[in-house]
Structures are given as C-alpha cells and as structure tokens.
C-alpha cells in the first residue's frame, strides 16, 4: 500500500476506525476512565454531592484518545519499517 505523505489524514482515520482499534480503545477507556473517575470524583459520589459531567466526559475521552493514538502510531511505524 502506498501512503501519501502529503495527506496522511485519510490513512490515520482509516486506521483509527478499523482493525479492532476502536474496540481495544473502548475497553481501555472503560477500565482506565472508571479508575480515574473514582480517583477524581469518588468523594463527591460517596457523599451524594453533584458531580461534574464535563469532567466525566473528559475522564473517559482522554484514555480513548491516548489508546487510539498509540495504536495508530504503532501501526504507521510498522508500515514504514516494512517498506
């Protein structure tokens, strides 16, 4: 496969939405996001205080982005090295 170095976004998008990457990123998000959410807002949840929904969204979005980024960059590096 020939990768266009001037426009890498279509290839990056394809990798980030295929080959099991979304599923693995999802499960990493569930585990890491839940742990981080308990650390960050556990005291509010235990006391019954209102929780910050924006923080919850970020707490789950960041691990998803990090896991996806890591998988995509690893695949791109593998593709470059196998040329």
LUMFIVEX-365017 format. One record per atom (N, C-alpha, C, O, CB): residue number from 0; residue in one letter; atom name; x, z, y. Coordinates in nm, 4 decimals, m for minus. Each point is the difference from the previous one (the first is absolute). Glycine has a CB too. Layout:
# LUMFIVEX-365017
+-----+------+------+----------+----------+----------+
!  nr ! rest ! atom !        X !        Z !        Y !
+-----+------+------+----------+----------+----------+
! NUM !    A !   CA !        X !        Z !        Y !
...
+-----+------+------+----------+----------+----------+
This chain:
# LUMFIVEX-365017
+-----+------+------+----------+----------+----------+
!  nr ! rest ! atom !        X !        Z !        Y !
+-----+------+------+----------+----------+----------+
!   0 !    X !    N !   0.0837 !   0.0000 !  m0.1181 !
!   0 !    X !   CA !  m0.0837 !   0.0000 !   0.1181 !
!   0 !    X !    C !   0.0880 !   0.0000 !   0.1242 !
!   0 !    X !    O !   0.0961 !   0.0764 !   0.0090 !
!   0 !    X !   CB !  m0.2792 !   0.0447 !  m0.1333 !
!   1 !    X !    N !   0.1508 !  m0.2043 !   0.2167 !
!   1 !    X !   CA !   0.0748 !  m0.0097 !   0.1249 !
!   1 !    X !    C !  m0.0667 !   0.0894 !   0.1031 !
!   1 !    X !    O !  m0.1201 !  m0.0114 !   0.0248 !
!   1 !    X !   CB !   0.1944 !  m0.2254 !  m0.0775 !
!   2 !    X !    N !   0.0033 !   0.3251 !   0.1123 !
!   2 !    X !   CA !  m0.0529 !   0.0899 !   0.1016 !
!   2 !    X !    C !   0.0375 !  m0.0538 !   0.1370 !
!   2 !    X !    O !   0.1168 !  m0.0284 !   0.0266 !
!   2 !    X !   CB !  m0.1010 !   0.2267 !  m0.1830 !
!   3 !    X !    N !  m0.1138 !  m0.2120 !   0.2422 !
!   3 !    X !   CA !   0.0242 !  m0.0463 !   0.1360 !
!   3 !    X !    C !   0.0509 !   0.1179 !   0.0816 !
!   3 !    X !    O !  m0.0736 !   0.0962 !   0.0222 !
!   3 !    X !   CB !  m0.1065 !  m0.2752 !  m0.0402 !
!   4 !    X !    N !   0.3049 !   0.1730 !   0.0626 !
!   4 !    X !   CA !   0.0585 !   0.1126 !   0.0723 !
!   4 !    X !    C !  m0.0511 !   0.0093 !   0.1430 !
!   4 !    X !    O !   0.0121 !   0.1051 !   0.0629 !
!   4 !    X !   CB !   0.1899 !  m0.1257 !  m0.2055 !
!   5 !    X !    N !  m0.2596 !  m0.0887 !   0.1955 !
!   5 !    X !   CA !  m0.0521 !   0.0050 !   0.1364 !
!   5 !    X !    C !  m0.1360 !   0.0672 !   0.0059 !
!   5 !    X !    O !  m0.0350 !   0.0598 !   0.1018 !
!   5 !    X !   CB !   0.1618 !  m0.2667 !  m0.0498 !
!   6 !    X !    N !  m0.2043 !   0.1979 !  m0.1598 !
!   6 !    X !   CA !  m0.1332 !   0.0614 !  m0.0043 !
!   6 !    X !    C !  m0.0151 !   0.0813 !  m0.1284 !
!   6 !    X !    O !  m0.0624 !  m0.0462 !  m0.0956 !
!   6 !    X !   CB !  m0.0338 !  m0.1436 !   0.2333 !
!   7 !    X !    N !   0.1528 !   0.3107 !  m0.1406 !
!   7 !    X !   CA !  m0.0065 !   0.0792 !  m0.1235 !
!   7 !    X !    C !  m0.1339 !   0.0709 !  m0.0210 !
!   7 !    X !    O !  m0.0257 !   0.0502 !  m0.1093 !
!   7 !    X !   CB !   0.2695 !  m0.0189 !   0.1305 !
!   8 !    X !    N !  m0.3294 !  m0.0262 !   0.0808 !
!   8 !    X !   CA !  m0.1225 !   0.0799 !  m0.0102 !
!   8 !    X !    C !  m0.0951 !  m0.0439 !  m0.1103 !
!   8 !    X !    O !  m0.0585 !   0.0860 !  m0.0657 !
!   8 !    X !   CB !   0.0814 !  m0.0462 !   0.3054 !
!   9 !    X !    N !  m0.0415 !  m0.1697 !  m0.2634 !
!   9 !    X !   CA !  m0.0873 !  m0.0355 !  m0.1124 !
!   9 !    X !    C !   0.0517 !   0.0528 !  m0.1345 !
!   9 !    X !    O !  m0.0788 !   0.0450 !  m0.0832 !
!   9 !    X !   CB !   0.0119 !  m0.2489 !   0.2103 !
!  10 !    X !    N !   0.1972 !   0.1987 !  m0.1481 !
!  10 !    X !   CA !   0.0575 !   0.0508 !  m0.1252 !
!  10 !    X !    C !  m0.0131 !   0.1520 !  m0.0065 !
!  10 !    X !    O !  m0.0323 !   0.0549 !  m0.1053 !
!  10 !    X !   CB !   0.1941 !  m0.2486 !   0.0990 !
!  11 !    X !    N !  m0.1373 !   0.2609 !   0.1163 !
!  11 !    X !   CA !  m0.0130 !   0.1456 !   0.0040 !
!  11 !    X !    C !  m0.1443 !   0.0396 !  m0.0274 !
!  11 !    X !    O !  m0.0246 !   0.0931 !  m0.0767 !
!  11 !    X !   CB !   0.2153 !  m0.0769 !   0.2407 !
!  12 !    X !    N !  m0.2862 !  m0.0848 !  m0.1030 !
!  12 !    X !   CA !  m0.1420 !   0.0287 !  m0.0226 !
!  12 !    X !    C !  m0.0360 !  m0.0223 !  m0.1467 !
!  12 !    X !    O !  m0.0699 !   0.0811 !  m0.0607 !
!  12 !    X !   CB !   0.0172 !  m0.1472 !   0.2984 !
!  13 !    X !    N !   0.1010 !  m0.0438 !  m0.2935 !
!  13 !    X !   CA !  m0.0293 !  m0.0290 !  m0.1406 !
!  13 !    X !    C !   0.0543 !   0.1104 !  m0.0909 !
!  13 !    X !    O !  m0.0705 !   0.0467 !  m0.0894 !
!  13 !    X !   CB !   0.0761 !  m0.2933 !   0.1399 !
!  14 !    X !    N !   0.1171 !   0.2878 !  m0.0287 !
!  14 !    X !   CA !   0.0580 !   0.1060 !  m0.0820 !
!  14 !    X !    C !  m0.0718 !   0.1331 !   0.0168 !
!  14 !    X !    O !  m0.0179 !   0.0735 !  m0.0971 !
!  14 !    X !   CB !   0.2355 !  m0.1898 !   0.1139 !
!  15 !    X !    N !  m0.2585 !   0.1477 !   0.1049 !
!  15 !    X !   CA !  m0.0637 !   0.1297 !   0.0240 !
!  15 !    X !    C !  m0.1424 !   0.0071 !  m0.0535 !
!  15 !    X !    O !  m0.0580 !   0.1082 !  m0.0081 !
!  15 !    X !   CB !   0.1999 !  m0.0851 !   0.2093 !
!  16 !    X !    N !  m0.1986 !  m0.1378 !  m0.2376 !
!  16 !    X !   CA !  m0.1376 !   0.0006 !  m0.0514 !
!  16 !    X !    C !  m0.0091 !  m0.0482 !  m0.1442 !
!  16 !    X !    O !  m0.1095 !  m0.0285 !  m0.0484 !
!  16 !    X !   CB !   0.0304 !  m0.0098 !   0.2800 !
!  17 !    X !    N !   0.1926 !   0.0286 !  m0.3015 !
!  17 !    X !   CA !  m0.0047 !  m0.0497 !  m0.1372 !
!  17 !    X !    C !   0.0996 !   0.0735 !  m0.0879 !
!  17 !    X !    O !   0.0728 !   0.0880 !   0.0459 !
!  17 !    X !   CB !  m0.1448 !  m0.3115 !   0.0384 !
!  18 !    X !    N !   0.0739 !   0.1859 !  m0.2104 !
!  18 !    X !   CA !   0.0972 !   0.0508 !  m0.0975 !
!  18 !    X !    C !  m0.0049 !   0.1513 !  m0.0194 !
!  18 !    X !    O !   0.1023 !   0.0611 !  m0.0311 !
!  18 !    X !   CB !   0.0406 !  m0.2515 !   0.0927 !
!  19 !    X !    N !  m0.2577 !   0.2508 !  m0.0441 !
!  19 !    X !   CA !  m0.0139 !   0.1431 !  m0.0257 !
!  19 !    X !    C !   0.0488 !   0.0909 !   0.1106 !
!  19 !    X !    O !  m0.0095 !   0.1221 !  m0.0119 !
!  19 !    X !   CB !   0.0323 !  m0.1793 !  m0.2211 !
!  20 !    X !    N !   0.0291 !   0.0006 !   0.3399 !
!  20 !    X !   CA !   0.0508 !   0.0837 !   0.1093 !
!  20 !    X !    C !  m0.1115 !   0.0829 !   0.0642 !
!  20 !    X !    O !   0.0203 !   0.1194 !   0.0224 !
!  20 !    X !   CB !   0.1589 !  m0.2897 !   0.0197 !
!  21 !    X !    N !  m0.2963 !   0.1127 !  m0.0115 !
!  21 !    X !   CA !  m0.1046 !   0.0835 !   0.0602 !
!  21 !    X !    C !  m0.0436 !   0.1161 !  m0.0893 !
!  21 !    X !    O !  m0.0267 !   0.1097 !   0.0490 !
!  21 !    X !   CB !  m0.0497 !  m0.3109 !   0.0733 !
!  22 !    X !    N !   0.0693 !   0.1771 !  m0.2529 !
!  22 !    X !   CA !  m0.0417 !   0.1067 !  m0.0918 !
!  22 !    X !    C !   0.1026 !   0.1131 !  m0.0032 !
!  22 !    X !    O !  m0.0361 !   0.1175 !   0.0059 !
!  22 !    X !   CB !  m0.0873 !  m0.2868 !  m0.1445 !
!  23 !    X !    N !   0.2512 !   0.1333 !   0.1291 !
!  23 !    X !   CA !   0.1037 !   0.1035 !   0.0000 !
!  23 !    X !    C !   0.0055 !   0.0732 !   0.1334 !
!  23 !    X !    O !   0.0186 !   0.1216 !   0.0037 !
!  23 !    X !   CB !   0.1122 !  m0.2561 !  m0.1683 !
!  24 !    X !    N !  m0.1468 !   0.0607 !   0.2738 !
!  24 !    X !   CA !  m0.0011 !   0.0639 !   0.1319 !
!  24 !    X !    C !  m0.1190 !   0.0934 !   0.0145 !
!  24 !    X !    O !   0.0110 !   0.1073 !   0.0593 !
!  24 !    X !   CB !   0.1052 !  m0.3064 !   0.0369 !
!  25 !    X !    N !  m0.2305 !   0.1575 !  m0.1510 !
!  25 !    X !   CA !  m0.1196 !   0.0847 !   0.0061 !
!  25 !    X !    C !   0.0239 !   0.1331 !  m0.0704 !
!  25 !    X !    O !  m0.0312 !   0.1057 !   0.0549 !
!  25 !    X !   CB !  m0.1131 !  m0.3109 !  m0.0475 !
!  26 !    X !    N !   0.1997 !   0.2007 !  m0.1291 !
!  26 !    X !   CA !   0.0207 !   0.1251 !  m0.0732 !
!  26 !    X !    C !   0.1069 !   0.0871 !   0.0644 !
!  26 !    X !    O !  m0.0101 !   0.1226 !  m0.0028 !
!  26 !    X !   CB !  m0.0588 !  m0.2392 !  m0.2053 !
!  27 !    X !    N !   0.1698 !   0.0554 !   0.2651 !
!  27 !    X !   CA !   0.0991 !   0.0784 !   0.0753 !
!  27 !    X !    C !  m0.0660 !   0.0657 !   0.1198 !
!  27 !    X !    O !   0.0310 !   0.1142 !   0.0343 !
!  27 !    X !   CB !   0.1527 !  m0.2691 !  m0.1081 !
!  28 !    X !    N !  m0.2752 !   0.0820 !   0.1377 !
!  28 !    X !   CA !  m0.0720 !   0.0528 !   0.1159 !
!  28 !    X !    C !  m0.0890 !   0.1172 !  m0.0385 !
!  28 !    X !    O !  m0.0040 !   0.1009 !   0.0705 !
!  28 !    X !   CB !   0.0091 !  m0.3278 !   0.0327 !
!  29 !    X !    N !  m0.0754 !   0.2144 !  m0.2133 !
!  29 !    X !   CA !  m0.0891 !   0.1081 !  m0.0441 !
!  29 !    X !    C !   0.0798 !   0.1273 !  m0.0236 !
!  29 !    X !    O !  m0.0399 !   0.1079 !   0.0438 !
!  29 !    X !   CB !  m0.1157 !  m0.2755 !  m0.1488 !
!  30 !    X !    N !   0.2667 !   0.1553 !   0.0368 !
!  30 !    X !   CA !   0.0791 !   0.1187 !  m0.0332 !
!  30 !    X !    C !   0.0704 !   0.0559 !   0.1237 !
!  30 !    X !    O !  m0.0170 !   0.1172 !   0.0338 !
!  30 !    X !   CB !   0.0499 !  m0.2065 !  m0.2661 !
!  31 !    X !    N !   0.0453 !   0.0064 !   0.2990 !
!  31 !    X !   CA !   0.0789 !   0.0471 !   0.1146 !
!  31 !    X !    C !  m0.0907 !   0.0373 !   0.1168 !
!  31 !    X !    O !   0.0214 !   0.1024 !   0.0648 !
!  31 !    X !   CB !   0.1703 !  m0.2474 !  m0.1376 !
!  32 !    X !    N !  m0.2926 !   0.0628 !   0.0998 !
!  32 !    X !   CA !  m0.0911 !   0.0283 !   0.1106 !
!  32 !    X !    C !  m0.0748 !   0.1306 !  m0.0179 !
!  32 !    X !    O !  m0.0186 !   0.0754 !   0.0955 !
!  32 !    X !   CB !  m0.0050 !  m0.3184 !  m0.0620 !
!  33 !    X !    N !  m0.0193 !   0.2696 !  m0.1558 !
!  33 !    X !   CA !  m0.0714 !   0.1253 !  m0.0260 !
!  33 !    X !    C !   0.0914 !   0.1203 !   0.0202 !
!  33 !    X !    O !  m0.0398 !   0.0997 !   0.0604 !
!  33 !    X !   CB !  m0.1085 !  m0.2192 !  m0.2230 !
!  34 !    X !    N !   0.2708 !   0.1096 !   0.1118 !
!  34 !    X !   CA !   0.0951 !   0.1106 !   0.0187 !
!  34 !    X !    C !   0.0283 !   0.0218 !   0.1481 !
!  34 !    X !    O !  m0.0009 !   0.1135 !   0.0475 !
!  34 !    X !   CB !   0.1045 !  m0.1632 !  m0.2713 !
!  35 !    X !    N !  m0.0783 !  m0.0591 !   0.2972 !
!  35 !    X !   CA !   0.0266 !   0.0138 !   0.1434 !
!  35 !    X !    C !  m0.1211 !   0.0528 !   0.0759 !
!  35 !    X !    O !   0.0146 !   0.0779 !   0.0942 !
!  35 !    X !   CB !   0.1491 !  m0.2642 !  m0.1118 !
!  36 !    X !    N !  m0.2835 !   0.1440 !  m0.0232 !
!  36 !    X !   CA !  m0.1203 !   0.0477 !   0.0667 !
!  36 !    X !    C !  m0.0190 !   0.1498 !  m0.0218 !
!  36 !    X !    O !  m0.0399 !   0.0721 !   0.0915 !
!  36 !    X !   CB !  m0.0635 !  m0.2986 !  m0.1198 !
!  37 !    X !    N !   0.1318 !   0.2723 !  m0.0918 !
!  37 !    X !   CA !  m0.0101 !   0.1441 !  m0.0272 !
!  37 !    X !    C !   0.1032 !   0.0766 !   0.0824 !
!  37 !    X !    O !  m0.0298 !   0.1064 !   0.0542 !
!  37 !    X !   CB !  m0.0536 !  m0.1542 !  m0.2879 !
!  38 !    X !    N !   0.2047 !  m0.0065 !   0.2430 !
!  38 !    X !   CA !   0.1034 !   0.0660 !   0.0807 !
!  38 !    X !    C !  m0.0399 !   0.0033 !   0.1469 !
!  38 !    X !    O !   0.0116 !   0.1034 !   0.0657 !
!  38 !    X !   CB !   0.1636 !  m0.1782 !  m0.2290 !
!  39 !    X !    N !  m0.2227 !  m0.0401 !   0.2153 !
!  39 !    X !   CA !  m0.0279 !  m0.0103 !   0.1432 !
!  39 !    X !    C !  m0.1296 !   0.0668 !   0.0426 !
!  39 !    X !    O !  m0.0063 !   0.0568 !   0.1090 !
!  39 !    X !   CB !   0.1318 !  m0.2668 !  m0.1119 !
!  40 !    X !    N !  m0.2291 !   0.2047 !  m0.0800 !
!  40 !    X !   CA !  m0.1299 !   0.0510 !   0.0430 !
!  40 !    X !    C !  m0.0620 !   0.0983 !  m0.0983 !
!  40 !    X !    O !  m0.1186 !   0.0318 !   0.0095 !
!  40 !    X !   CB !   0.0865 !  m0.2441 !   0.1104 !
!  41 !    X !    N !   0.1126 !   0.2602 !  m0.2142 !
!  41 !    X !   CA !  m0.0514 !   0.0927 !  m0.1002 !
!  41 !    X !    C !  m0.0580 !   0.1264 !   0.0590 !
!  41 !    X !    O !  m0.1018 !   0.0502 !  m0.0477 !
!  41 !    X !   CB !   0.2676 !  m0.1408 !  m0.1067 !
!  42 !    X !    N !  m0.1019 !   0.1425 !   0.2578 !
!  42 !    X !   CA !  m0.0504 !   0.1232 !   0.0612 !
!  42 !    X !    C !  m0.1367 !  m0.0219 !   0.0644 !
!  42 !    X !    O !  m0.0856 !   0.0882 !  m0.0059 !
!  42 !    X !   CB !   0.3216 !  m0.0143 !   0.0459 !
!  43 !    X !    N !  m0.2573 !  m0.1901 !   0.0212 !
!  43 !    X !   CA !  m0.1300 !  m0.0292 !   0.0591 !
!  43 !    X !    C !  m0.1061 !  m0.0137 !  m0.1083 !
!  43 !    X !    O !  m0.1126 !   0.0469 !   0.0167 !
!  43 !    X !   CB !   0.2255 !  m0.1610 !   0.1761 !
!  44 !    X !    N !  m0.0774 !   0.0504 !  m0.3030 !
!  44 !    X !   CA !  m0.0960 !  m0.0179 !  m0.1093 !
!  44 !    X !    C !  m0.0364 !   0.1337 !  m0.0630 !
!  44 !    X !    O !  m0.1163 !   0.0236 !  m0.0329 !
!  44 !    X !   CB !   0.2098 !  m0.2519 !  m0.0107 !
!  45 !    X !    N !   0.0044 !   0.3151 !   0.0267 !
!  45 !    X !   CA !  m0.0259 !   0.1309 !  m0.0626 !
!  45 !    X !    C !  m0.0869 !   0.0876 !   0.0893 !
!  45 !    X !    O !  m0.0815 !   0.0778 !  m0.0497 !
!  45 !    X !   CB !   0.3006 !  m0.0933 !  m0.0703 !
!  46 !    X !    N !  m0.2021 !   0.0034 !   0.2517 !
!  46 !    X !   CA !  m0.0777 !   0.0813 !   0.0924 !
!  46 !    X !    C !  m0.1354 !  m0.0615 !   0.0331 !
!  46 !    X !    O !  m0.0839 !   0.0650 !   0.0624 !
!  46 !    X !   CB !   0.2971 !   0.0179 !   0.0311 !
!  47 !    X !    N !  m0.2349 !  m0.2057 !  m0.1340 !
!  47 !    X !   CA !  m0.1257 !  m0.0671 !   0.0312 !
!  47 !    X !    C !  m0.0050 !  m0.0554 !   0.1410 !
!  47 !    X !    O !  m0.1066 !  m0.0386 !   0.0481 !
!  47 !    X !   CB !  m0.0022 !   0.1882 !  m0.2089 !
!  48 !    X !    N !   0.2235 !  m0.1537 !   0.2276 !
!  48 !    X !   CA !   0.0058 !  m0.0559 !   0.1351 !
!  48 !    X !    C !  m0.0116 !  m0.1522 !  m0.0066 !
!  48 !    X !    O !   0.0250 !  m0.0600 !  m0.1046 !
!  48 !    X !   CB !   0.1182 !   0.2538 !   0.1824 !
!  49 !    X !    N !  m0.1808 !  m0.2557 !   0.0330 !
!  49 !    X !   CA !  m0.0061 !  m0.1467 !   0.0002 !
!  49 !    X !    C !   0.1389 !  m0.0603 !  m0.0191 !
!  49 !    X !    O !   0.0997 !   0.0509 !   0.0511 !
!  49 !    X !   CB !  m0.3007 !  m0.0418 !   0.0992 !
!  50 !    X !    N !   0.2042 !  m0.1186 !  m0.2251 !
!  50 !    X !   CA !   0.1264 !  m0.0679 !  m0.0238 !
!  50 !    X !    C !   0.0056 !  m0.1255 !   0.0856 !
!  50 !    X !    O !  m0.1029 !  m0.0538 !   0.0409 !
!  50 !    X !   CB !   0.1147 !   0.1447 !  m0.2765 !
!  51 !    X !    N !   0.1076 !  m0.1357 !   0.2614 !
!  51 !    X !   CA !   0.0228 !  m0.1171 !   0.0841 !
!  51 !    X !    C !  m0.0011 !  m0.1257 !  m0.0877 !
!  51 !    X !    O !   0.0928 !  m0.0225 !  m0.0778 !
!  51 !    X !   CB !   0.0434 !   0.1608 !   0.2432 !
!  52 !    X !    N !  m0.2403 !  m0.2190 !  m0.1528 !
!  52 !    X !   CA !  m0.0134 !  m0.1192 !  m0.0829 !
!  52 !    X !    C !   0.1094 !  m0.1033 !   0.0281 !
!  52 !    X !    O !   0.0434 !  m0.0705 !  m0.0911 !
!  52 !    X !   CB !  m0.2890 !   0.1113 !   0.0847 !
!  53 !    X !    N !   0.2895 !  m0.0497 !   0.1297 !
!  53 !    X !   CA !   0.1085 !  m0.0924 !   0.0341 !
!  53 !    X !    C !   0.1266 !   0.0365 !  m0.0767 !
!  53 !    X !    O !   0.0700 !  m0.0884 !  m0.0496 !
!  53 !    X !   CB !  m0.1694 !   0.0534 !   0.2784 !
!  54 !    X !    N !   0.1294 !   0.1644 !  m0.2391 !
!  54 !    X !   CA !   0.1174 !   0.0444 !  m0.0745 !
!  54 !    X !    C !  m0.0149 !  m0.0296 !  m0.1489 !
!  54 !    X !    O !   0.0980 !  m0.0337 !  m0.0665 !
!  54 !    X !   CB !  m0.0597 !   0.2127 !   0.2372 !
!  55 !    X !    N !  m0.1582 !  m0.1670 !  m0.2228 !
!  55 !    X !   CA !  m0.0220 !  m0.0310 !  m0.1414 !
!  55 !    X !    C !   0.0266 !  m0.1473 !  m0.0264 !
!  55 !    X !    O !   0.0665 !  m0.0354 !  m0.0974 !
!  55 !    X !   CB !  m0.2367 !   0.2194 !   0.0814 !
!  56 !    X !    N !   0.1177 !  m0.2701 !   0.1035 !
!  56 !    X !   CA !   0.0232 !  m0.1441 !  m0.0167 !
!  56 !    X !    C !   0.1492 !  m0.0311 !   0.0051 !
!  56 !    X !    O !   0.0502 !  m0.0745 !  m0.0842 !
!  56 !    X !   CB !  m0.2741 !   0.0255 !   0.1880 !
!  57 !    X !    N !   0.2942 !   0.1039 !  m0.0080 !
!  57 !    X !   CA !   0.1447 !  m0.0231 !   0.0098 !
!  57 !    X !    C !   0.0752 !   0.0571 !  m0.1195 !
!  57 !    X !    O !   0.0966 !  m0.0595 !  m0.0477 !
!  57 !    X !   CB !  m0.1174 !   0.0635 !   0.2958 !
!  58 !    X !    N !  m0.0242 !   0.1119 !  m0.2961 !
!  58 !    X !   CA !   0.0664 !   0.0639 !  m0.1126 !
!  58 !    X !    C !  m0.0060 !  m0.0871 !  m0.1247 !
!  58 !    X !    O !   0.0920 !   0.0020 !  m0.0817 !
!  58 !    X !   CB !  m0.1486 !   0.2207 !   0.1785 !
!  59 !    X !    N !  m0.0511 !  m0.2989 !  m0.1119 !
!  59 !    X !   CA !  m0.0101 !  m0.0897 !  m0.1149 !
!  59 !    X !    C !   0.0557 !  m0.1393 !   0.0290 !
!  59 !    X !    O !   0.0489 !  m0.0664 !  m0.0914 !
!  59 !    X !   CB !  m0.2491 !   0.1943 !   0.0187 !
!  60 !    X !    N !   0.1941 !  m0.1728 !   0.1958 !
!  60 !    X !   CA !   0.0471 !  m0.1338 !   0.0338 !
!  60 !    X !    C !   0.1521 !  m0.0112 !  m0.0059 !
!  60 !    X !    O !   0.0531 !  m0.1020 !  m0.0439 !
!  60 !    X !   CB !  m0.2538 !   0.0748 !   0.1879 !
!  61 !    X !    N !   0.2699 !   0.1300 !  m0.1009 !
!  61 !    X !   CA !   0.1463 !  m0.0057 !   0.0040 !
!  61 !    X !    C !   0.0601 !  m0.0144 !  m0.1402 !
!  61 !    X !    O !   0.0842 !  m0.0879 !  m0.0187 !
!  61 !    X !   CB !  m0.0886 !   0.2277 !   0.2268 !
!  62 !    X !    N !  m0.0335 !  m0.0595 !  m0.3069 !
!  62 !    X !   CA !   0.0581 !  m0.0213 !  m0.1340 !
!  62 !    X !    C !  m0.0344 !  m0.1376 !  m0.0583 !
!  62 !    X !    O !   0.0810 !  m0.0587 !  m0.0717 !
!  62 !    X !   CB !  m0.0951 !   0.3052 !   0.0346 !
!  63 !    X !    N !  m0.1048 !  m0.2978 !   0.0672 !
!  63 !    X !   CA !  m0.0361 !  m0.1336 !  m0.0484 !
!  63 !    X !    C !   0.0928 !  m0.1049 !   0.0594 !
!  63 !    X !    O !   0.0502 !  m0.0869 !  m0.0714 !
!  63 !    X !   CB !  m0.2897 !   0.1590 !   0.0467 !
!  64 !    X !    N !   0.2619 !  m0.0642 !   0.1541 !
!  64 !    X !   CA !   0.0887 !  m0.0964 !   0.0666 !
!  64 !    X !    C !   0.1436 !   0.0131 !  m0.0503 !
!  64 !    X !    O !   0.0670 !  m0.1010 !  m0.0216 !
!  64 !    X !   CB !  m0.2146 !   0.1077 !   0.2243 !
!  65 !    X !    N !   0.1946 !   0.1139 !  m0.2211 !
!  65 !    X !   CA !   0.1375 !   0.0209 !  m0.0462 !
!  65 !    X !    C !   0.0180 !  m0.0525 !  m0.1426 !
!  65 !    X !    O !   0.0996 !  m0.0661 !  m0.0296 !
!  65 !    X !   CB !  m0.0807 !   0.2683 !   0.1788 !
!  66 !    X !    N !  m0.1145 !  m0.1733 !  m0.2372 !
!  66 !    X !   CA !   0.0105 !  m0.0476 !  m0.1383 !
!  66 !    X !    C !  m0.0065 !  m0.1522 !  m0.0056 !
!  66 !    X !    O !   0.0749 !  m0.0629 !  m0.0747 !
!  66 !    X !   CB !  m0.1801 !   0.2758 !  m0.0064 !
!  67 !    X !    N !   0.0166 !  m0.2715 !   0.1593 !
!  67 !    X !   CA !  m0.0119 !  m0.1455 !   0.0027 !
!  67 !    X !    C !   0.1258 !  m0.0628 !   0.0567 !
!  67 !    X !    O !   0.0501 !  m0.0980 !  m0.0552 !
!  67 !    X !   CB !  m0.2979 !   0.1180 !   0.0804 !
!  68 !    X !    N !   0.2996 !   0.0340 !   0.0831 !
!  68 !    X !   CA !   0.1228 !  m0.0507 !   0.0617 !
!  68 !    X !    C !   0.1161 !   0.0046 !  m0.0992 !
!  68 !    X !    O !   0.0750 !  m0.0968 !  m0.0130 !
!  68 !    X !   CB !  m0.1564 !   0.1737 !   0.2387 !
!  69 !    X !    N !   0.0956 !   0.0338 !  m0.2944 !
!  69 !    X !   CA !   0.1080 !   0.0133 !  m0.0970 !
!  69 !    X !    C !  m0.0109 !  m0.1013 !  m0.1126 !
!  69 !    X !    O !   0.1001 !  m0.0592 !  m0.0404 !
!  69 !    X !   CB !  m0.0879 !   0.2999 !   0.0959 !
!  70 !    X !    N !  m0.1331 !  m0.2611 !  m0.1064 !
!  70 !    X !   CA !  m0.0188 !  m0.0952 !  m0.1092 !
!  70 !    X !    C !   0.0253 !  m0.1431 !   0.0458 !
!  70 !    X !    O !   0.0632 !  m0.0780 !  m0.0713 !
!  70 !    X !   CB !  m0.2293 !   0.2333 !  m0.0316 !
!  71 !    X !    N !   0.1174 !  m0.1896 !   0.2202 !
!  71 !    X !   CA !   0.0168 !  m0.1367 !   0.0499 !
!  71 !    X !    C !   0.1465 !  m0.0280 !   0.0311 !
!  71 !    X !    O !   0.0505 !  m0.1067 !  m0.0350 !
!  71 !    X !   CB !  m0.2834 !   0.1118 !   0.1294 !
!  72 !    X !    N !   0.3016 !   0.0871 !  m0.0303 !
!  72 !    X !   CA !   0.1412 !  m0.0238 !   0.0315 !
!  72 !    X !    C !   0.0838 !  m0.0077 !  m0.1275 !
!  72 !    X !    O !   0.0967 !  m0.0759 !  m0.0056 !
!  72 !    X !   CB !  m0.1264 !   0.1945 !   0.2251 !
!  73 !    X !    N !  m0.0061 !  m0.0412 !  m0.3215 !
!  73 !    X !   CA !   0.0721 !  m0.0087 !  m0.1270 !
!  73 !    X !    C !  m0.0214 !  m0.1366 !  m0.0646 !
!  73 !    X !    O !   0.0944 !  m0.0595 !  m0.0519 !
!  73 !    X !   CB !  m0.1183 !   0.3080 !   0.0207 !
!  74 !    X !    N !  m0.0990 !  m0.2983 !   0.0342 !
!  74 !    X !   CA !  m0.0284 !  m0.1325 !  m0.0571 !
!  74 !    X !    C !   0.0728 !  m0.1097 !   0.0777 !
!  74 !    X !    O !   0.0558 !  m0.0918 !  m0.0601 !
!  74 !    X !   CB !  m0.2804 !   0.1742 !  m0.0177 !
!  75 !    X !    N !   0.2242 !  m0.0735 !   0.2099 !
!  75 !    X !   CA !   0.0687 !  m0.1006 !   0.0807 !
!  75 !    X !    C !   0.1509 !   0.0025 !  m0.0262 !
!  75 !    X !    O !   0.0634 !  m0.1052 !  m0.0081 !
!  75 !    X !   CB !  m0.2427 !   0.1256 !   0.1837 !
!  76 !    X !    N !   0.2360 !   0.0979 !  m0.1887 !
!  76 !    X !   CA !   0.1434 !   0.0111 !  m0.0290 !
!  76 !    X !    C !   0.0306 !  m0.0580 !  m0.1379 !
!  76 !    X !    O !   0.1020 !  m0.0665 !  m0.0185 !
!  76 !    X !   CB !  m0.0864 !   0.2723 !   0.1641 !
!  77 !    X !    N !  m0.1033 !  m0.1808 !  m0.2416 !
!  77 !    X !   CA !   0.0190 !  m0.0558 !  m0.1346 !
!  77 !    X !    C !  m0.0068 !  m0.1525 !   0.0038 !
!  77 !    X !    O !   0.0804 !  m0.0679 !  m0.0639 !
!  77 !    X !   CB !  m0.1801 !   0.2760 !  m0.0375 !
!  78 !    X !    N !   0.0039 !  m0.2612 !   0.1763 !
!  78 !    X !   CA !  m0.0122 !  m0.1458 !   0.0115 !
!  78 !    X !    C !   0.1246 !  m0.0607 !   0.0647 !
!  78 !    X !    O !   0.0472 !  m0.1052 !  m0.0432 !
!  78 !    X !   CB !  m0.2971 !   0.1288 !   0.0603 !
!  79 !    X !    N !   0.3033 !   0.0418 !   0.0859 !
!  79 !    X !   CA !   0.1194 !  m0.0512 !   0.0670 !
!  79 !    X !    C !   0.1212 !   0.0047 !  m0.0923 !
!  79 !    X !    O !   0.0831 !  m0.0908 !   0.0018 !
!  79 !    X !   CB !  m0.1763 !   0.1661 !   0.2178 !
!  80 !    X !    N !   0.1036 !   0.0300 !  m0.2999 !
!  80 !    X !   CA !   0.1168 !   0.0142 !  m0.0866 !
!  80 !    X !    C !  m0.0054 !  m0.0925 !  m0.1215 !
!  80 !    X !    O !   0.1032 !  m0.0299 !  m0.0600 !
!  80 !    X !   CB !  m0.0852 !   0.2661 !   0.1354 !
!  81 !    X !    N !  m0.1366 !  m0.2810 !  m0.1112 !
!  81 !    X !   CA !  m0.0106 !  m0.0860 !  m0.1178 !
!  81 !    X !    C !   0.0089 !  m0.1484 !   0.0342 !
!  81 !    X !    O !  m0.0175 !  m0.0846 !  m0.0877 !
!  81 !    X !   CB !  m0.1211 !   0.2604 !  m0.0182 !
!  82 !    X !    N !   0.1651 !  m0.2083 !   0.2308 !
!  82 !    X !   CA !   0.0150 !  m0.1414 !   0.0400 !
!  82 !    X !    C !   0.1331 !  m0.0547 !  m0.0393 !
!  82 !    X !    O !   0.0288 !  m0.1168 !   0.0259 !
!  82 !    X !   CB !  m0.1802 !   0.1553 !   0.1622 !
+-----+------+------+----------+----------+----------+
